[in-house]
Amino acid sequence: MGSLVLTVGTGSTWSMRASLVLALSGLAWQEQVFDLEDAKAVARLKRVSPTGLVPWLDDGELRIHDSLAIAEYLHELCPGRHFYPENRTERALARSLCAELHSGFGQIRSLLPFFLGAPTQGEPPVETLTELARLQTLWSQARGDFYFGEAGIIDAFYAVMAYRLASYGIALPGQAGAYQQALLAWPLWQETLVRARLQWPAKSRQPV
Ligand SMILES: N[C@@H](CCC(=O)N[C@@H](CS)C(=O)NCC(=O)O)C(=O)O
């Protein structure tokens, strides 16, 4: 393993998920930040990123792009850390739920944009209700503070969603809500939030 450098973008939820999985790994890493609101920085990003996007992870000479691939790579680097459940059936479910978060929830993503400022209140847009109901169903099945009992990639991926909803005053009820609150209180998530705020101070107050 070489030295790990994660390249992230300001206000990038994809980056935050990768950063949180790195925090979970217990490995030492550094972060390089692109200001996604700065045209010159974005132009440079387009030149140096394999996809024109953040995040990517450099491990010495190896470059891994896409937050899910980064999470999978860290899972392989740290076999003793149980990033996914040991049970094969549960592992398949965990991977399905991570993939669902990775490629889904498009209405929530576009109509409830991520921001780092003080929470707002209001009714969620009607277009997001189906996806919120899906989260309600998924999160109701969490075993406790962490989805499968031990902190893993699934919790890292859904923590950002838990925060996004809370930013709009959306606290899911019942067991799902208990899981949402547990993710928000998770110290590794709190640390990730502090890092993201330091990297993105100018726009941290308003929804974008
Ligand atoms: N599927 C990719 C998505 C990456 C992505 O969309 N990154 C956005 C930031 S949230 C980005 O780099 N945007 C910069 C741009 O579009 O210029 C992943 O999981 O890493």
The ligand as an ORCA input file, in Angstrom:
! r2SCAN-3c Opt
* xyz 0 1
  N     -20.769      7.973     -9.429
  C     -19.744      8.929     -9.097
  C     -20.364     10.313     -9.092
  C     -19.351     11.403     -8.908
  C     -19.942     12.785     -9.089
  O     -21.043     12.984     -9.667
  N     -19.212     13.807     -8.622
  C     -19.644     15.192     -8.721
  C     -19.603     15.858     -7.338
  S     -20.871     15.407     -6.292
  C     -18.609     16.001     -9.496
  O     -17.447     15.660     -9.514
  N     -19.043     17.089    -10.135
  C     -18.134     17.958    -10.805
  C     -18.622     18.348    -12.158
  O     -19.653     17.799    -12.584
  O     -17.968     19.191    -12.775
  C     -19.137      8.541     -7.747
  O     -19.801      7.829     -6.991
  O     -17.976      8.878     -7.458
*
